[in-house]
Amino acid sequence: MGARPGAEQIPELVGHRTELSHGRFRAGSVKIMQDGIAENFTAAMTSPYLDGCGCATANSGLSFVDPTALRGYVTELDALGFQVHFHALGDRAVREALDAVEAARPAALFAVAEPTRARRRSAFGARARAGSPARAQPSAANRAPAASRSRSRAYG
């Protein structure tokens, strides 16, 4: 499919779903990568990352998909019958994903956000109030002590 952005991919996804769905197997899920990982400071956070001395930097991570566009894509994918999954590690990315899901289905949230490592309690509360399922993977990355120390230094 390549690295084409956004909406241009949706007709192709519909075609792949038709072509690849057979018998009881249905190719009906789409995963959107909303941010990166904390180890390289690309997880989208609401607060800036800290430097080696514990001082705030100008970097708060990346949102790979513009949050406004994301709401449109998720709404369209849902209307076409796709189940949408997100890679949303940082708390800002989780909020952006949940906002997109709410835009698509204000009364019945349906998406799965994963992994779950840098979450604010408010993000879990929002999921619970909305009835949205979560699949948490708190140690999705390397369990090595150095990686754990790196993450805690980077975002507190």
Phi and psi in degrees as GROMACS dihedral restraints (atoms count N, CA, C in turn):
[ dihedral_restraints ]
;  ai    aj    ak    al  type     phi  dphi    fc
    3     4     5     6     1    81.8    20    10
    4     5     6     7     1  -168.8    20    10
    6     7     8     9     1  -106.2    20    10
    7     8     9    10     1    34.1    20    10
    9    10    11    12     1   -71.1    20    10
   10    11    12    13     1   138.6    20    10
   12    13    14    15     1   -79.3    20    10
   13    14    15    16     1   148.6    20    10
   15    16    17    18     1    50.5    20    10
   16    17    18    19     1  -129.8    20    10
   18    19    20    21     1   -60.6    20    10
   19    20    21    22     1   -25.8    20    10
   21    22    23    24     1   -62.2    20    10
   22    23    24    25     1   -21.6    20    10
   24    25    26    27     1   -83.9    20    10
   25    26    27    28     1   -18.7    20    10
   27    28    29    30     1   -63.1    20    10
   28    29    30    31     1   -47.5    20    10
   30    31    32    33     1   -59.0    20    10
   31    32    33    34     1   -36.5    20    10
   33    34    35    36     1   -66.5    20    10
   34    35    36    37     1   -38.2    20    10
   36    37    38    39     1   -62.3    20    10
   37    38    39    40     1   -40.7    20    10
   39    40    41    42     1   -61.8    20    10
   40    41    42    43     1   -42.8    20    10
   42    43    44    45     1   -63.1    20    10
   43    44    45    46     1   -43.7    20    10
   45    46    47    48     1   -62.8    20    10
   46    47    48    49     1   -39.3    20    10
   48    49    50    51     1   -61.6    20    10
   49    50    51    52     1   -44.4    20    10
   51    52    53    54     1   -64.4    20    10
   52    53    54    55     1   -45.4    20    10
   54    55    56    57     1   -68.1    20    10
   55    56    57    58     1   -37.5    20    10
   57    58    59    60     1   -97.1    20    10
   58    59    60    61     1   -10.0    20    10
   60    61    62    63     1   -83.8    20    10
   61    62    63    64     1   123.9    20    10
   63    64    65    66     1  -142.2    20    10
   64    65    66    67     1   139.3    20    10
   66    67    68    69     1    55.2    20    10
   67    68    69    70     1  -126.5    20    10
   69    70    71    72     1   -86.9    20    10
   70    71    72    73     1    -6.3    20    10
   72    73    74    75     1   -85.6    20    10
   73    74    75    76     1   126.9    20    10
   75    76    77    78     1  -125.8    20    10
   76    77    78    79     1   120.2    20    10
   78    79    80    81     1   -85.4    20    10
   79    80    81    82     1    74.8    20    10
   81    82    83    84     1  -119.7    20    10
   82    83    84    85     1    19.9    20    10
   84    85    86    87     1  -115.9    20    10
   85    86    87    88     1   146.6    20    10
   87    88    89    90     1  -129.3    20    10
   88    89    90    91     1   133.2    20    10
   90    91    92    93     1  -111.2    20    10
   91    92    93    94     1   127.3    20    10
   93    94    95    96     1  -107.3    20    10
   94    95    96    97     1   124.8    20    10
   96    97    98    99     1   -86.3    20    10
   97    98    99   100     1   104.8    20    10
   99   100   101   102     1   -89.3    20    10
  100   101   102   103     1   -26.0    20    10
  102   103   104   105     1  -152.0    20    10
  103   104   105   106     1  -174.4    20    10
  105   106   107   108     1  -103.1    20    10
  106   107   108   109     1  -133.2    20    10
  108   109   110   111     1  -128.3    20    10
  109   110   111   112     1   157.1    20    10
  111   112   113   114     1   -68.9    20    10
  112   113   114   115     1   -32.2    20    10
  114   115   116   117     1   -59.6    20    10
  115   116   117   118     1   -30.9    20    10
  117   118   119   120     1  -112.3    20    10
  118   119   120   121     1    17.5    20    10
  120   121   122   123     1    64.2    20    10
  121   122   123   124     1    32.1    20    10
  123   124   125   126     1  -109.1    20    10
  124   125   126   127     1    -6.1    20    10
  126   127   128   129     1   -66.2    20    10
  127   128   129   130     1   131.8    20    10
  129   130   131   132     1   -77.4    20    10
  130   131   132   133     1   113.0    20    10
  132   133   134   135     1  -113.8    20    10
  133   134   135   136     1   155.2    20    10
  135   136   137   138     1   -80.6    20    10
  136   137   138   139     1   -20.3    20    10
  138   139   140   141     1  -116.1    20    10
  139   140   141   142     1   152.1    20    10
  141   142   143   144     1   -67.1    20    10
  142   143   144   145     1   153.4    20    10
  144   145   146   147     1   -67.6    20    10
  145   146   147   148     1   158.9    20    10
  147   148   149   150     1  -101.4    20    10
  148   149   150   151     1   147.8    20    10
  150   151   152   153     1   -85.2    20    10
  151   152   153   154     1  -175.3    20    10
  153   154   155   156     1   -60.9    20    10
  154   155   156   157     1   -21.9    20    10
  156   157   158   159     1   -94.5    20    10
  157   158   159   160     1    -0.5    20    10
  159   160   161   162     1    87.9    20    10
  160   161   162   163     1    11.4    20    10
  162   163   164   165     1   -93.8    20    10
  163   164   165   166     1   145.3    20    10
  165   166   167   168     1   -64.0    20    10
  166   167   168   169     1   140.7    20    10
  168   169   170   171     1  -102.3    20    10
  169   170   171   172     1  -178.1    20    10
  171   172   173   174     1   -87.9    20    10
  172   173   174   175     1    -0.1    20    10
  174   175   176   177     1  -101.2    20    10
  175   176   177   178     1   123.9    20    10
  177   178   179   180     1  -120.2    20    10
  178   179   180   181     1    23.5    20    10
  180   181   182   183     1    90.3    20    10
  181   182   183   184     1  -175.3    20    10
  183   184   185   186     1  -122.5    20    10
  184   185   186   187     1   138.5    20    10
  186   187   188   189     1   -99.8    20    10
  187   188   189   190     1   110.8    20    10
  189   190   191   192     1   -66.8    20    10
  190   191   192   193     1   -30.4    20    10
  192   193   194   195     1  -117.9    20    10
  193   194   195   196     1   131.2    20    10
  195   196   197   198     1   -54.5    20    10
  196   197   198   199     1   129.5    20    10
  198   199   200   201     1   -57.6    20    10
  199   200   201   202     1   -36.3    20    10
  201   202   203   204     1   -67.9    20    10
  202   203   204   205     1   -45.5    20    10
  204   205   206   207     1   -63.6    20    10
  205   206   207   208     1   -38.1    20    10
  207   208   209   210     1   -56.7    20    10
  208   209   210   211     1   -42.5    20    10
  210   211   212   213     1   -59.2    20    10
  211   212   213   214     1   -41.5    20    10
  213   214   215   216     1   -66.4    20    10
  214   215   216   217     1   -43.5    20    10
  216   217   218   219     1   -62.9    20    10
  217   218   219   220     1   -45.5    20    10
  219   220   221   222     1   -66.1    20    10
  220   221   222   223     1   -39.3    20    10
  222   223   224   225     1   -61.4    20    10
  223   224   225   226     1   -44.8    20    10
  225   226   227   228     1   -67.2    20    10
  226   227   228   229     1   -44.6    20    10
  228   229   230   231     1   -61.0    20    10
  229   230   231   232     1   -41.8    20    10
  231   232   233   234     1   -63.7    20    10
  232   233   234   235     1   -43.4    20    10
  234   235   236   237     1   -62.0    20    10
  235   236   237   238     1   -28.3    20    10
  237   238   239   240     1   -86.4    20    10
  238   239   240   241     1     1.7    20    10
  240   241   242   243     1    89.1    20    10
  241   242   243   244     1    13.4    20    10
  243   244   245   246     1   -83.1    20    10
  244   245   246   247     1   148.0    20    10
  246   247   248   249     1   -93.9    20    10
  247   248   249   250     1   125.5    20    10
  249   250   251   252     1  -101.0    20    10
  250   251   252   253     1   130.8    20    10
  252   253   254   255     1  -116.9    20    10
  253   254   255   256     1   153.8    20    10
  255   256   257   258     1  -129.0    20    10
  256   257   258   259     1   143.3    20    10
  258   259   260   261     1   -95.0    20    10
  259   260   261   262     1   109.5    20    10
  261   262   263   264     1  -139.8    20    10
  262   263   264   265     1    96.3    20    10
  264   265   266   267     1   -90.3    20    10
  265   266   267   268     1   -47.9    20    10
  267   268   269   270     1   -76.4    20    10
  268   269   270   271     1   158.2    20    10
  270   271   272   273     1   -65.0    20    10
  271   272   273   274     1   -32.5    20    10
  273   274   275   276     1   -68.1    20    10
  274   275   276   277     1   -41.0    20    10
  276   277   278   279     1   -63.7    20    10
  277   278   279   280     1   -39.6    20    10
  279   280   281   282     1   -61.9    20    10
  280   281   282   283     1   -45.6    20    10
  282   283   284   285     1   -61.1    20    10
  283   284   285   286     1   -42.7    20    10
  285   286   287   288     1   -63.4    20    10
  286   287   288   289     1   -41.6    20    10
  288   289   290   291     1   -64.4    20    10
  289   290   291   292     1   -45.1    20    10
  291   292   293   294     1   -64.9    20    10
  292   293   294   295     1   -37.6    20    10
  294   295   296   297     1   -62.1    20    10
  295   296   297   298     1   -38.7    20    10
  297   298   299   300     1   -66.4    20    10
  298   299   300   301     1   -41.1    20    10
  300   301   302   303     1   -65.3    20    10
  301   302   303   304     1   -43.2    20    10
  303   304   305   306     1   -62.5    20    10
  304   305   306   307     1   -37.0    20    10
  306   307   308   309     1   -63.9    20    10
  307   308   309   310     1   -37.0    20    10
  309   310   311   312     1   -75.1    20    10
  310   311   312   313     1   -40.5    20    10
  312   313   314   315     1  -142.6    20    10
  313   314   315   316     1    83.0    20    10
  315   316   317   318     1   -57.4    20    10
  316   317   318   319     1   -31.2    20    10
  318   319   320   321     1   -98.3    20    10
  319   320   321   322     1   -15.5    20    10
  321   322   323   324     1  -146.7    20    10
  322   323   324   325     1    88.6    20    10
  324   325   326   327     1   -68.2    20    10
  325   326   327   328     1   146.6    20    10
  327   328   329   330     1  -135.6    20    10
  328   329   330   331     1    -5.0    20    10
  330   331   332   333     1   -90.6    20    10
  331   332   333   334     1   166.4    20    10
  333   334   335   336     1  -120.8    20    10
  334   335   336   337     1   126.3    20    10
  336   337   338   339     1  -108.1    20    10
  337   338   339   340     1   136.7    20    10
  339   340   341   342     1  -154.3    20    10
  340   341   342   343     1   164.1    20    10
  342   343   344   345     1   -75.4    20    10
  343   344   345   346     1   177.3    20    10
  345   346   347   348     1  -121.1    20    10
  346   347   348   349     1    99.9    20    10
  348   349   350   351     1  -129.1    20    10
  349   350   351   352     1   -41.7    20    10
  351   352   353   354     1  -115.1    20    10
  352   353   354   355     1    62.0    20    10
  354   355   356   357     1  -100.7    20    10
  355   356   357   358     1   143.9    20    10
  357   358   359   360     1   -90.0    20    10
  358   359   360   361     1   148.9    20    10
  360   361   362   363     1   -56.6    20    10
  361   362   363   364     1   -33.1    20    10
  363   364   365   366     1   -61.2    20    10
  364   365   366   367     1   -33.0    20    10
  366   367   368   369     1   -66.5    20    10
  367   368   369   370     1   -42.2    20    10
  369   370   371   372     1   -65.3    20    10
  370   371   372   373     1   -41.3    20    10
  372   373   374   375     1   -60.3    20    10
  373   374   375   376     1   -42.0    20    10
  375   376   377   378     1   -62.9    20    10
  376   377   378   379     1   -41.2    20    10
  378   379   380   381     1   -63.0    20    10
  379   380   381   382     1   -45.0    20    10
  381   382   383   384     1   -63.7    20    10
  382   383   384   385     1   -44.8    20    10
  384   385   386   387     1   -62.8    20    10
  385   386   387   388     1   -33.7    20    10
  387   388   389   390     1   -86.0    20    10
  388   389   390   391     1   -11.7    20    10
  390   391   392   393     1    75.2    20    10
  391   392   393   394     1    22.3    20    10
  393   394   395   396     1   -85.2    20    10
  394   395   396   397     1   131.1    20    10
  396   397   398   399     1   -71.5    20    10
  397   398   399   400     1   149.3    20    10
  399   400   401   402     1  -126.8    20    10
  400   401   402   403     1   143.0    20    10
  402   403   404   405     1  -117.2    20    10
  403   404   405   406     1   106.4    20    10
  405   406   407   408     1   -94.1    20    10
  406   407   408   409     1   135.0    20    10
  408   409   410   411     1  -129.2    20    10
  409   410   411   412     1    75.9    20    10
  411   412   413   414     1   -60.4    20    10
  412   413   414   415     1   -26.1    20    10
  414   415   416   417     1  -121.2    20    10
  415   416   417   418     1    50.0    20    10
  417   418   419   420     1   -66.4    20    10
  418   419   420   421     1   -28.7    20    10
  420   421   422   423     1   -91.1    20    10
  421   422   423   424     1  -173.9    20    10
  423   424   425   426     1   -55.1    20    10
  424   425   426   427     1   132.4    20    10
  426   427   428   429     1   -87.4    20    10
  427   428   429   430     1     3.3    20    10
  429   430   431   432     1   -62.0    20    10
  430   431   432   433     1   142.8    20    10
  432   433   434   435     1   -53.9    20    10
  433   434   435   436     1   -38.1    20    10
  435   436   437   438     1   -63.4    20    10
  436   437   438   439     1   -40.8    20    10
  438   439   440   441     1   -66.1    20    10
  439   440   441   442     1   -41.2    20    10
  441   442   443   444     1   -63.2    20    10
  442   443   444   445     1   -44.1    20    10
  444   445   446   447     1   -63.6    20    10
  445   446   447   448     1   -38.8    20    10
  447   448   449   450     1   -61.6    20    10
  448   449   450   451     1   -45.1    20    10
  450   451   452   453     1   -64.5    20    10
  451   452   453   454     1   -44.1    20    10
  453   454   455   456     1   -67.4    20    10
  454   455   456   457     1   -33.4    20    10
  456   457   458   459     1   -70.7    20    10
  457   458   459   460     1   -34.4    20    10
  459   460   461   462     1   -72.2    20    10
  460   461   462   463     1   -37.1    20    10
  462   463   464   465     1  -134.9    20    10
  463   464   465   466     1    28.2    20    10
